[in-house]
């Protein structure tokens, strides 16, 4: 995964070129989901595929970044109106335990 506007392969330093795009499902506030188009880039040197990451989402997470950051910073809890059962307490606990790793992606 690479950030938007990065044109260098993180594995070998080769040039990245557009390959195709895929849709990724993202869960947002109010139990809504939407599909985010993500570009995939192929390295011209090693052939590795990389997805271009938006600031709206974290790698390997289904929820939008705003919800995850709110939980990690303590602004969203299981008692917060609108988030009583979404995401669940176990998920919120995992995000809090992964706080340092999640903040590195920012």
Buried (B, 14 or more C-beta within 10 A) or exposed (E): EBEEEBEEBBEEEBEBEEBEEEEBEBBBBEEEEEEEEBBBBBBEEEEBEBBBBBEEBBEEBBBBBBBBBBBBEEEBEBEEEEBEEBBEEEBBEEBEEBEEEBEEBE
